[in-house]
């Protein structure tokens, strides 16, 4: 390595001069000039003495050369010059150190800083140019896919250094052990039986099995589905991918995780401001149903994820269990495709992972990833090629534990137990590791259809009615927890098994066996109730007069550091049906860098709902519970269902803010029918936040309430982050939630009858509305209603003049 070369003078009063040059050969003429103070030949070296501290040591008097000699002389007036002394220095790269015997992953190391290493595989001596392979640097990993024994030969090179001696190692394919990407593990979580059904969205696990200490910072691969033999082809584009790679949410305590999406970030200039935007790295070639997936982030950056704190594969999770990449197993995500509705029993579809590649440093260092093809085509040994066989796999509604994967047959144990109730509760109330909404696992949790079956509204929630509920509604709410809870305990209640056939989901009655290992029958020979995808059902119309609904809200406060607040949690229940069954998840969140709470928040219950049936807190500022007793009096009108008490930290500054966030809220009068609802988080500020930091007339308080920051890029006035067609500025004016696509200024339903057209919409308290009509969208809008004043409840208007007339309607916000 580079060293400091200095001259230690024998007499500090004498003058020292030196010359240097390439060391002459044994029979060569010495071309190094002889130092001579009388002729001015030579250079004075930097002053040096022993015992200097590191910072006081002068720079080296000469730069490295492969082989050089220094000559020096000292002289002083009136004295005889010293003899000429010389010293020879050779700089040579250290020999490459080859660490490991696995051709798929071994490391090159070198003691010479900055040395470049080149290698060959044909027995020749490497040079630092092609056809030798390189350059590699100390610590780089080499991957070779061998079919026979190979002699690996390496040398190191560095400018002004002699090349190293040759290092060799015999590598054998018998020692080959690679990182592998496959459709799931051989068994346990993230494994599947690969059984599907016609019309089902089948989800396949995509996993990595890693070598010890392997790091991955960027990753890409393709996914492909093809029909086997005469199986009908998958519809072009009917494929998808969900990432299950995770990163910790900054500031969360205890730590929560969010998915790392397959994206990269690009810098865009908007109105003179540089803004980073995510760019999707999933593409589909519909001609062959190939799906490309990738994650790109450069080491040292924090846009896609914080590369200074983790790698891409450090954390992953499909449902409950957090996988650590350091242990070698990674759940990359779920690959989905829709099995054609015309697929017959016994037909199959082949899925394949191809062209996997990655980097170990987020820059250029390749990571070899093998896609094995010699494993099992169905469940069992890992493989990058699997065949999904069509049949009639059924699943017991509510039976979701234990979990292996998301398809029928990959979860449950044929029983309805407390762990099943808790699994549904946590996925509903916390949105914690919620399954893909189009999966069998999600549908097994979705045991009730309280948002779509209007007949449940008038029910008492008794056993007879529970026994009629065979399908779900595509949402996980309190009614799903209620129904599964009842069925798990009451042996007189009917259970249901659901399955897919010819593109339609069926439900068949199943005997309530209690705790058993009895197999659940499903298939076309069973008497069944038929229903299409539950999320596509049309909600039943509410009564036009005084429709039941609920608005959940938390009060706002302007507080001071150290102040203890008691924040009411309100439920404004409209209509004549009391709220009896409820599920809530509340968080007190510090916003915009505000300090976290130093003392636990307390949730104090009101008496009208009784004690919660299920209760769980994930951290000291969180409370979640479900009240499942539908025999209590309940609450009606404007009611306080509880209070949240917490103390503002004493070190909070005027810019600090806290949000009382409804992570989940759903309610029912009987446990079965679900109230239509609105939710407004509460906001605690330490100073007036009515001004706009971004200068666009949207107050900071509004941005804090919905985006958690007064300067969030997603909150720019012209953006539409929830994709409902309304910009953030329009949502601010309308009083709607810019992060909820279901909250916008629009009609929720239009019912036509002989008496006229009845229009309904969710109102916001304090807002004013007018219904207008026109013959066409080009203009001529005329008001057909007076002003409606928002209460937070649903409003309806019947246009009696619309009978037998084609009209367009719009909802206009009043001044």
C-alpha positions in Angstrom: 0.0 0.0 0.0 1.0 3.6 -0.3 3.3 4.7 2.5 5.0 8.0 3.5 8.7 8.0 2.5 10.8 10.5 4.4 14.5 11.2 5.2 15.6 11.3 8.8 18.6 13.7 8.9 21.6 12.8 11.0 22.4 16.5 11.5 19.5 19.0 11.4 21.9 21.9 10.7 23.0 20.3 7.4 21.2 20.6 4.0 19.8 17.4 2.6 19.1 16.9 -1.1 17.7 13.8 -2.9 17.1 12.5 -6.4 15.0 9.5 -7.4 14.2 7.3 -10.4 13.6 3.8 -11.7 16.0 1.3 -10.2 18.6 0.4 -12.9 19.0 -3.2 -14.0 22.0 -5.2 -13.0 23.8 -4.5 -16.3 22.1 -1.2 -17.0 23.5 2.3 -16.7 22.2 4.2 -13.7 20.2 7.1 -15.0 19.4 8.6 -11.6 21.2 12.0 -11.3 23.7 12.1 -8.4 22.6 14.8 -5.9 25.1 17.6 -5.7 24.5 20.7 -3.6 27.2 22.6 -5.4 25.5 22.1 -8.8 22.0 22.5 -7.4 21.1 18.9 -8.3 18.5 17.4 -6.0 15.4 18.3 -4.0 15.1 19.1 -0.3 12.8 16.6 1.3 9.9 17.7 3.7 11.3 18.1 7.2 10.8 15.0 9.3 11.7 13.8 12.8 10.7 10.7 14.8 7.8 11.1 17.3 5.6 13.3 15.2 1.9 12.9 15.6 -0.1 11.5 12.6 -1.4 15.0 11.6 2.2 16.4 11.7 3.8 13.8 9.5 4.6 15.5 6.1 3.4 14.1 2.8 5.6 11.5 1.1 8.6 12.9 -0.7 8.0 10.7 -3.8 5.0 9.0 -5.3 4.9 5.2 -5.6 6.6 3.5 -8.5 6.9 -0.2 -9.2 10.7 -0.2 -8.5 12.5 2.9 -7.6 15.7 4.1 -5.9 16.3 7.2 -3.9 19.8 8.8 -3.5 20.5 11.5 -0.9 23.4 13.6 0.4 23.8 16.1 3.2 26.2 19.1 3.2 27.1 22.1 5.2 29.3 25.1 4.4 32.9 24.5 5.5 32.3 20.8 6.0 32.9 17.8 3.8 29.6 16.5 2.3 28.3 13.2 3.5 28.6 10.1 1.5 25.7 9.4 -0.9 23.2 7.0 0.5 20.6 5.1 -1.4 17.4 3.1 -0.7 15.4 0.9 -3.0 11.6 0.7 -2.8 9.3 -1.7 -4.6 5.5 -1.4 -4.7 3.7 -4.6 -5.6 0.0 -5.5 -5.4 -0.9 -8.1 -2.8 -2.0 -11.4 -4.3 -5.8 -11.9 -4.6 -7.3 -13.9 -1.8 -10.0 -16.2 -3.0 -12.5 -16.8 -0.1 -14.9 -19.7 -0.5 -15.3 -22.9 -2.6 -18.9 -22.3 -3.9 -18.7 -21.3 -7.6 -22.0 -19.5 -7.2 -20.7 -17.1 -4.6 -17.1 -16.6 -3.5 -15.3 -13.4 -2.6 -12.1 -11.8 -3.8 -10.1 -9.9 -1.2 -6.9 -7.9 -1.4 -4.7 -6.1 1.1 -3.7 -3.4 -1.4 -6.2 -0.5 -1.3 -7.7 0.3 -4.7 -6.2 -2.7 -6.4 -8.1 -4.0 -9.5 -8.4 -7.7 -9.9 -8.8 -9.5 -13.2 -9.4 -13.3 -13.7 -9.4 -16.0 -16.3 -11.0 -19.5 -16.4 -9.0 -21.1 -19.2 -5.7 -21.5 -17.4 -4.0 -18.4 -18.9 -2.4 -15.7 -16.8 -4.7 -12.7 -16.4 -3.8 -9.3 -17.6 -5.7 -6.0 -16.9 -7.5 -6.0 -20.2 -9.8 -8.2 -22.3 -10.1 -11.1 -22.8 -9.4 -11.3 -19.0 -12.4 -10.6 -16.9 -12.5 -7.6 -14.6 -12.0 -5.3 -12.9 -13.1 -6.5 -9.5 -12.3 -4.9 -6.2 -11.6 -6.2 -2.7 -14.9 -7.5 -1.2 -16.6 -8.2 -4.5 -18.5 -11.4 -5.0 -17.9 -13.6 -8.0 -20.5 -16.0 -9.4 -19.8 -18.7 -11.9 -22.3 -21.2 -13.3 -20.1 -24.2 -13.9 -20.7 -27.5 -15.7 -17.2 -28.9 -15.1 -14.1 -28.2 -12.9 -12.5 -24.9 -13.6 -9.2 -23.3 -12.5 -9.9 -19.8 -11.4 -6.8 -17.6 -11.9 -6.6 -14.0 -10.6 -4.0 -11.2 -10.5 -4.2 -7.7 -9.0 -3.1 -4.5 -10.7 -2.7 -0.9 -9.6 -1.2 2.2 -11.3 2.5 2.6 -10.4 2.5 -0.8 -8.7 3.9 -4.1 -9.9 1.2 -6.6 -10.7 0.7 -9.3 -8.1 1.7 -12.8 -8.2 -0.8 -15.3 -9.6 -3.5 -16.7 -7.3 -5.4 -19.9 -8.4 -8.2 -22.1 -7.0 -9.8 -25.2 -8.5 -13.6 -24.8 -8.4 -16.1 -27.7 -8.8 -19.8 -27.6 -9.8 -20.3 -30.1 -7.0 -19.9 -27.2 -4.6 -22.4 -25.0 -6.5 -25.0 -23.5 -4.2 -26.8 -20.4 -5.5 -29.4 -17.9 -4.4 -32.7 -19.2 -5.7 -36.0 -17.6 -6.7 -39.0 -19.8 -6.8 -42.8 -20.0 -6.4 -42.8 -20.5 -2.6 -40.9 -22.6 -0.2 -41.2 -26.4 0.0 -43.4 -26.2 3.1 -44.7 -23.9 5.8 -45.6 -20.3 5.4 -45.4 -19.1 1.8 -45.9 -22.5 0.3 -48.9 -23.6 -1.8 -50.6 -26.8 -3.1 -51.1 -25.0 -6.4 -54.7 -26.0 -6.7 -57.1 -23.5 -8.3 -60.6 -23.2 -9.7 -62.3 -21.7 -12.7 -62.8 -18.0 -12.2 -60.5 -17.8 -9.2 -57.8 -15.2 -8.9 -55.0 -17.6 -8.0 -52.1 -16.1 -6.0 -48.7 -17.7 -6.2 -45.9 -17.0 -3.6 -42.7 -15.6 -5.1 -39.8 -16.3 -2.7 -36.0 -16.0 -2.4 -33.8 -18.6 -0.7 -30.5 -16.8 -0.1 -26.9 -17.7 0.7 -25.5 -16.6 4.0 -25.0 -12.9 4.4 -26.3 -12.1 0.9 -27.4 -8.5 0.4 -29.7 -7.3 -2.3 -30.5 -3.6 -3.0 -32.1 -3.8 -6.4 -34.0 -6.7 -8.0 -35.9 -7.6 -11.2 -37.5 -10.6 -12.8 -40.4 -11.6 -15.1 -43.4 -13.7 -14.4 -45.3 -15.7 -17.1 -48.4 -17.8 -17.3 -49.3 -20.1 -20.2 -52.1 -22.6 -20.6 -51.1 -26.3 -20.7 -52.3 -28.3 -23.7 -56.0 -27.5 -24.4 -56.7 -25.4 -21.4 -58.4 -22.1 -22.3 -55.9 -19.2 -22.5 -55.7 -16.7 -19.7 -57.2 -13.4 -20.6 -54.5 -10.9 -21.8 -53.6 -8.7 -18.9 -55.4 -10.7 -16.2 -52.2 -10.9 -14.2 -50.8 -8.9 -11.3 -48.2 -8.7 -8.6 -48.2 -7.5 -4.9 -45.0 -6.6 -3.2 -44.4 -8.1 0.2 -40.9 -6.6 0.8 -41.2 -4.1 3.7 -39.5 -1.1 5.2 -40.1 0.3 8.7 -42.5 3.3 8.9 -40.3 6.2 10.1 -41.2 7.3 13.6 -43.5 4.3 14.3 -43.2 3.0 17.9 -43.4 0.0 18.1 -42.2 -0.4 14.6 -44.7 -0.9 11.9 -43.9 -1.8 8.3 -45.1 -0.7 4.9 -44.6 -2.4 1.5 -41.8 -1.4 -0.8 -43.5 -1.1 -4.1 -41.9 -2.1 -7.4 -40.8 1.4 -8.3 -38.0 3.9 -8.9 -38.0 7.6 -8.3 -37.5 10.4 -10.9 -36.9 14.1 -10.3 -39.5 16.4 -12.0 -39.6 20.2 -12.0 -43.1 21.6 -11.4 -43.5 25.3 -11.3 -39.9 25.8 -10.5 -39.9 23.2 -7.7 -38.0 19.9 -7.9 -40.4 17.1 -6.9 -39.5 13.4 -6.6 -42.2 11.1 -8.1 -42.4 7.4 -8.0 -42.5 5.5 -11.3 -44.1 2.1 -11.5 -41.8 -0.7 -12.5 -44.4 -3.3 -13.3 -45.2 -3.8 -17.0 -47.3 -6.3 -18.9 -46.7 -7.7 -22.3 -50.3 -8.8 -23.0 -49.4 -10.7 -26.1 -47.8 -13.4 -24.0 -49.0 -12.4 -20.5 -45.5 -11.6 -19.3 -45.3 -9.4 -16.3 -42.1 -7.6 -15.6 -41.3 -6.5 -12.0 -38.4 -4.4 -10.6 -37.2 -2.3 -7.7 -34.5 0.3 -8.3 -32.8 2.4 -5.7 -29.2 3.5 -5.5 -27.1 2.8 -2.4 -27.0 5.8 0.0 -30.4 7.1 -1.1 -33.7 7.0 0.8 -36.5 7.6 -1.8 -37.8 4.1 -2.4 -36.5 2.8 1.0 -33.7 3.8 3.3 -30.7 2.1 1.9 -28.6 3.4 4.7 -30.6 1.4 7.3 -31.6 -1.8 5.3 -31.3 -3.6 2.1 -34.3 -4.4 -0.2 -34.7 -7.9 1.3 -34.1 -7.1 5.0 -37.8 -7.4 5.9 -40.7 -9.3 4.2 -44.1 -10.4 5.3 -47.2 -12.1 3.8 -49.5 -12.2 6.8 -48.5 -12.5 10.4 -44.8 -13.5 10.5 -42.1 -11.1 9.8 -39.3 -12.7 7.7 -35.7 -11.5 8.2 -33.5 -11.6 5.1 -30.6 -12.4 7.4 -32.1 -15.8 8.0 -32.1 -16.6 4.3 -35.8 -16.7 3.5 -37.5 -13.8 1.8 -41.2 -13.5 0.6 -40.8 -11.2 -2.4 -44.6 -11.0 -3.1 -47.6 -12.6 -4.6 -48.1 -13.3 -8.4 -51.7 -13.5 -9.4 -53.6 -14.5 -12.5 -57.3 -15.1 -13.2 -58.1 -18.7 -14.1 -60.5 -18.6 -17.1 -64.1 -19.3 -16.2 -64.3 -22.0 -18.9 -61.4 -24.0 -17.5 -62.4 -27.6 -16.8 -61.6 -29.8 -13.8 -58.1 -31.3 -14.3 -56.8 -28.7 -16.7 -53.7 -26.8 -15.8 -51.7 -23.6 -16.2 -48.0 -23.2 -16.1 -46.4 -20.3 -14.3 -42.7 -19.4 -14.6 -40.2 -17.0 -13.1 -37.5 -15.8 -15.5 -34.4 -13.7 -15.9 -33.9 -12.8 -12.2 -31.0 -10.4 -11.5 -30.0 -8.1 -8.7 -27.2 -6.0 -7.3 -25.5 -6.4 -3.9 -24.5 -2.7 -3.6 -27.3 -0.8 -5.3 -24.8 0.3 -8.0 -23.2 -2.4 -10.2 -22.2 -5.5 -8.3 -24.2 -8.4 -9.8 -25.9 -11.0 -7.6 -26.4 -14.3 -9.3 -29.9 -15.7 -8.7 -30.8 -19.1 -10.0 -34.3 -20.0 -11.1 -34.4 -23.8 -10.5 -36.3 -25.9 -12.9 -35.7 -29.4 -11.4 -38.2 -29.2 -8.5 -41.8 -30.2 -8.1 -44.4 -28.9 -10.5 -47.1 -28.9 -7.7 -46.6 -28.5 -4.0 -43.2 -29.7 -2.6 -39.6 -29.0 -3.7 -39.0 -25.4 -4.8 -39.2 -24.6 -8.4 -39.4 -21.6 -10.7 -41.9 -23.5 -12.8 -45.2 -24.6 -11.3 -48.5 -26.0 -12.7 -51.7 -24.8 -11.2 -54.3 -27.6 -11.5 -58.0 -26.7 -11.8 -60.4 -28.3 -9.4 -63.0 -27.4 -6.8 -60.9 -26.6 -3.7 -63.3 -25.3 -1.0 -62.7 -23.3 2.2 -64.7 -23.0 5.4 -65.9 -19.4 5.8 -64.2 -17.9 8.8 -61.6 -20.6 9.1 -58.4 -18.7 8.3 -55.8 -20.1 10.8 -53.2 -21.5 10.5 -52.0 -19.6 7.4 -49.7 -20.9 4.7 -50.9 -18.9 1.7 -53.9 -17.2 0.2 -55.6 -19.9 -1.9 -58.2 -22.4 -0.9 -56.4 -25.4 0.7 -53.5 -23.3 1.8 -55.1 -22.0 5.0 -57.3 -23.1 7.9 -57.7 -26.4 9.8 -61.4 -27.2 9.3 -62.3 -25.5 12.7 -63.7 -22.1 13.8 -61.7 -21.1 16.8 -60.7 -18.0 18.7 -57.6 -17.7 16.5 -59.8 -17.4 13.5 -61.9 -14.6 15.1 -58.7 -12.8 16.1 -57.2 -13.1 12.6 -60.3 -11.5 11.1 -60.4 -8.8 13.8 -56.7 -7.8 13.3 -57.0 -7.7 9.5 -60.2 -5.6 9.7 -59.4 -3.3 12.6 -55.7 -2.8 12.0 -55.6 -3.4 8.2 -52.6 -5.5 9.5 -51.3 -7.7 6.7 -54.7 -7.7 5.1 -54.9 -10.4 2.4 -55.3 -9.4 -1.3 -58.9 -8.5 -1.6 -59.4 -10.9 -4.6 -58.0 -13.9 -2.7 -59.8 -16.9 -1.2 -58.1 -16.0 2.1 -59.7 -12.6 2.1 -63.1 -14.1 1.2 -62.9 -16.6 4.0 -62.5 -13.6 6.4 -65.4 -11.8 4.7 -68.1 -13.8 6.3 -71.0 -11.3 6.0 -72.5 -8.9 3.5 -73.6 -6.2 5.8 -73.0 -3.4 3.3 -74.9 -5.0 0.4 -77.8 -6.9 1.9 -80.4 -4.3 2.8 -82.7 -6.9 4.3 -80.3 -7.2 7.2 -81.1 -3.7 8.3 -84.3 -4.6 10.1 -83.0 -7.8 11.5 -82.6 -8.5 15.2 -79.3 -10.3 14.4 -80.7 -13.6 15.7 -79.5 -17.1 14.9 -82.0 -17.6 12.1 -80.8 -14.6 10.3 -77.1 -15.5 10.8 -77.8 -18.8 9.2 -78.9 -17.1 6.0 -75.7 -15.2 5.5 -73.7 -17.2 2.9 -71.6 -14.5 1.1 -69.5 -11.5 1.8 -69.4 -8.0 0.5 -65.7 -7.4 -0.3 -65.1 -5.5 2.9 -63.7 -6.5 6.3 -65.9 -4.8 8.9 -67.4 -5.5 12.3 -70.1 -7.7 10.8 -67.5 -10.2 9.7 -66.0 -10.4 13.2 -69.5 -10.7 14.7 -70.7 -13.5 12.4 -67.4 -15.6 12.8 -67.5 -15.0 16.5 -71.1 -16.3 16.7 -70.5 -19.3 14.5 -67.3 -20.3 16.4 -69.2 -20.6 19.7 -72.8 -21.6 18.9 -73.1 -25.3 17.8 -76.6 -24.7 16.5 -75.5 -22.3 13.8 -74.9 -23.3 10.2 -71.4 -23.1 8.7 -70.6 -22.5 5.0 -68.0 -23.7 2.6 -67.3 -21.6 -0.5 -65.7 -22.5 -3.7 -65.3 -21.4 -7.3 -66.9 -23.1 -10.4 -67.1 -21.8 -13.9 -66.3 -18.3 -12.8 -68.9 -18.2 -10.1 -68.4 -18.4 -6.3 -70.8 -20.8 -4.6 -71.6 -21.5 -1.0 -72.8 -24.8 0.5 -74.1 -25.5 3.9 -71.5 -27.3 6.1 -72.2 -29.1 9.4 -71.0 -27.3 12.5 -68.7 -30.1 13.8 -67.0 -28.0 16.4 -63.3 -28.9 16.9 -62.5 -31.6 14.4 -60.3 -32.5 11.5 -63.3 -33.4 9.4 -62.7 -32.5 5.7 -65.1 -29.9 4.2 -66.7 -31.1 1.0 -67.1 -28.7 -1.9 -67.9 -29.1 -5.5 -70.7 -29.2 -8.1 -72.4 -32.2 -6.5 -73.2 -30.2 -3.3 -76.5 -28.1 -3.1 -75.2 -24.5 -3.3 -76.2 -20.9 -3.2 -74.7 -19.1 -6.2 -73.3 -15.6 -6.1 -70.9 -13.7 -8.2 -67.9 -11.8 -6.9 -69.2 -10.2 -3.7 -67.5 -6.8 -4.3 -69.7 -6.4 -7.3 -73.1 -6.6 -5.6 -75.3 -3.6 -5.7 -76.0 -2.1 -2.2 -79.6 -2.0 -1.2 -81.3 1.4 -1.3 -81.8 3.0 2.0 -85.2 4.4 3.0 -85.7 7.9 1.5 -86.7 9.5 4.7 -84.2 9.8 7.6 -81.8 7.1 6.4 -79.6 5.4 9.0 -76.0 6.4 8.9 -73.1 7.4 11.3 -70.4 10.1 11.3 -67.4 9.3 13.5 -65.3 12.3 14.6 -62.8 13.4 17.2 -62.8 17.0 18.5 -60.1 19.5 17.6 -58.0 21.4 20.2 -55.4 24.1 20.4 -53.2 23.0 23.3 -50.1 24.0 25.1 -47.0 21.9 26.0 -47.6 19.7 29.0 -51.4 20.1 28.8 -53.5 17.0 29.4 -56.4 16.7 26.9 -59.6 14.7 27.1 -60.8 14.3 23.5 -64.3 13.1 22.9 -64.8 10.4 20.3 -68.2 11.1 18.8 -70.7 9.1 16.8 -73.5 11.0 15.2 -76.1 8.3 14.5 -78.8 9.3 12.0 -82.1 7.6 11.5 -84.1 5.4 13.9 -81.7 2.5 14.4 -79.3 2.7 17.4 -75.6 1.8 17.1 -75.1 -1.3 19.2 -72.1 -3.2 17.5 -68.9 -1.3 16.9 -65.3 -1.8 15.9 -62.7 1.0 16.4 -59.0 1.5 16.0 -57.7 4.8 17.2 -54.1 6.2 17.2 -52.7 9.4 18.6 -50.1 10.3 15.9 -47.4 13.0 16.2 -47.2 14.9 12.9 -44.5 16.7 11.0 -41.7 15.6 13.3 -43.6 16.3 16.5 -42.2 14.5 19.6 -44.0 11.2 20.4 -46.1 10.9 23.5 -44.1 10.3 26.7 -47.0 8.8 28.6 -49.5 6.2 27.4 -52.8 7.5 26.0 -55.9 6.3 27.8 -59.2 5.3 26.2 -62.2 5.7 28.5 -65.4 3.9 27.4 -69.0 5.2 27.5 -71.5 2.9 29.1 -74.0 2.5 26.3 -72.1 -0.3 24.4 -70.9 -2.2 27.5 -67.5 -3.8 27.8 -65.6 -4.6 24.5 -65.6 -8.3 23.4 -62.2 -8.0 21.8 -59.6 -5.5 22.8 -56.0 -4.9 21.7 -53.4 -2.1 21.8 -50.4 -2.3 19.6 -48.5 0.5 21.4 -49.0 3.2 24.0 -50.8 5.6 21.7 -53.1 3.0 20.2 -56.5 1.5 21.1 -58.5 -1.1 19.2 -61.6 -2.9 20.3 -64.8 -4.6 19.1 -68.1 -4.5 20.9 -70.1 -7.5 19.7 -73.1 -7.5 22.1 -76.2 -6.6 19.9 -78.5 -6.7 22.9 -77.3 -3.4 24.5 -79.4 -0.3 24.2 -76.8 1.4 22.0 -76.5 5.0 21.0 -78.6 7.2 18.8 -78.3 10.9 17.7 -75.2 12.7 18.8 -73.3 10.5 21.2 -69.9 10.2 22.8 -68.7 6.6 22.6 -65.6 7.3 24.6 -62.7 9.7 25.2 -59.0 9.7 24.5 -56.9 11.2 27.2 -53.3 12.1 26.6 -50.7 14.7 27.6 -48.9 16.9 25.0 -45.2 16.4 25.5 -43.5 19.3 27.3 -40.9 19.7 24.6 -43.5 20.2 21.9 -42.9 23.4 19.9 -45.5 25.8 18.3 -45.2 23.9 15.0 -46.1 20.6 16.5 -49.4 18.8 15.9 -51.1 15.6 16.8 -53.8 13.7 15.0 -56.5 11.4 16.6 -56.7 9.0 13.7 -59.5 6.5 13.0 -57.5 3.7 11.5 -60.7 1.7 11.4 -64.3 2.4 12.2 -67.4 0.3 11.4 -70.7 0.0 13.1 -74.0 -1.9 13.0 -77.4 -1.8 14.7 -77.5 -5.6 15.0 -74.1 -7.0 14.1 -75.1 -7.8 10.6 -76.1 -4.7 8.6 -73.4 -2.0 8.4 -74.2 1.7 8.8 -73.1 4.0 5.9 -70.5 6.2 7.5 -68.1 9.2 7.3 -65.0 9.6 9.4 -63.1 12.8 10.4 -59.9 12.6 12.4 -59.3 15.0 15.2 -56.5 17.5 15.2 -54.5 19.0 18.1 -52.3 22.0 17.3 -50.2 24.2 19.5 -50.8 27.4 17.4 -53.3 28.6 14.9 -52.7 26.6 11.7 -55.2 28.3 9.4 -52.5 29.8 7.2 -51.1 28.0 4.1 -47.4 27.2 4.2 -47.6 26.4 0.5 -49.5 29.6 -0.3 -52.4 28.0 -2.1 -55.3 28.9 0.2 -55.4 25.4 1.6 -54.8 25.7 5.4 -52.0 23.8 7.1 -54.6 22.4 9.5 -56.4 20.6 6.6 -53.1 19.2 5.3 -52.1 18.0 8.7 -55.5 16.4 9.3 -55.5 14.3 6.0 -51.8 14.1 5.0 -50.0 14.3 8.3 -47.8 17.2 7.1 -48.2 20.8 6.1 -45.8 20.3 3.2 -46.6 16.8 1.9 -46.0 16.5 -1.9 -49.2 14.5 -2.2 -51.2 17.4 -0.8 -50.4 19.8 -3.7 -53.6 21.6 -4.6 -53.8 20.2 -8.2 -53.2 16.6 -7.3 -55.8 13.9 -6.8 -54.1 11.2 -4.6 -57.2 9.1 -4.1 -58.1 9.0 -7.8 -61.7 10.0 -7.3 -61.6 12.8 -9.9 -61.5 15.7 -7.4 -58.3 17.7 -6.9 -57.1 18.3 -3.3 -58.3 21.9 -3.6 -61.8 20.7 -4.7 -61.9 18.3 -1.8 -60.9 21.0 0.6 -63.8 23.2 -0.6 -66.2 20.2 -0.4 -65.1 19.1 3.0 -64.4 15.6 1.8 -61.5 13.3 2.5 -58.8 13.6 -0.2 -57.3 10.2 0.8 -60.5 8.3 0.4 -61.9 7.6 -3.1 -65.4 7.0 -1.6 -65.4 10.5 -0.1 -66.2 13.1 -2.7 -68.8 15.5 -3.9 -71.0 13.1 -5.9 -74.3 11.2 -5.9 -74.1 7.9 -4.1 -77.2 6.5 -5.8 -79.9 7.5 -8.3 -83.2 5.6 -8.2 -85.8 6.1 -10.9 -89.5 5.4 -10.5 -92.8 6.7 -11.8 -92.8 9.4 -9.1 -89.5 10.7 -10.3 -85.8 10.4 -9.8 -84.5 10.1 -6.2 -80.9 11.2 -5.7 -78.8 10.6 -2.6 -75.5 11.9 -1.4 -73.4 12.0 1.7 -73.4 15.5 3.2 -70.7 17.3 5.2 -71.8 19.4 8.2 -71.7 23.1 7.4 -71.8 22.7 3.6 -74.6 23.8 1.3 -75.8 21.9 -1.7 -78.0 22.4 -4.8 -79.2 19.8 -7.3 -79.1 21.0 -10.9 -80.3 19.5 -14.1 -79.6 19.9 -17.8 -80.6 18.2 -21.1 -76.9 17.8 -22.0 -73.5 18.2 -20.5 -72.7 21.3 -22.7 -74.6 23.7 -20.5 -78.0 25.1 -19.5 -77.8 23.9 -15.9 -80.9 24.8 -13.9 -81.5 24.4 -10.2 -84.3 21.9 -9.4 -83.9 22.1 -5.6 -83.6 24.6 -2.9 -80.6 24.7 -0.7 -79.8 21.6 1.3 -77.7 22.2 4.5 -75.3 19.4 5.3 -75.6 17.6 8.6 -73.0 14.8 8.0 -75.8 12.4 7.2 -77.1 11.2 3.9 -79.4 13.6 2.0 -82.0 12.6 -0.6 -84.0 14.6 -3.1 -86.7 13.4 -5.5 -87.2 15.3 -8.7 -90.9 14.7 -9.5 -90.6 16.6 -12.8 -88.2 14.0 -14.2 -90.8 11.3 -15.0 -90.3 9.9 -18.5 -87.7 12.6 -19.2 -84.0 12.1 -20.0 -82.0 14.4 -17.8 -78.5 14.9 -16.5 -78.0 15.8 -12.8 -75.1 17.4 -11.0 -74.5 18.4 -7.4 -73.3 21.9 -6.8 -71.6 23.2 -3.7 -73.2 26.3 -2.4 -71.3 29.5 -1.3 
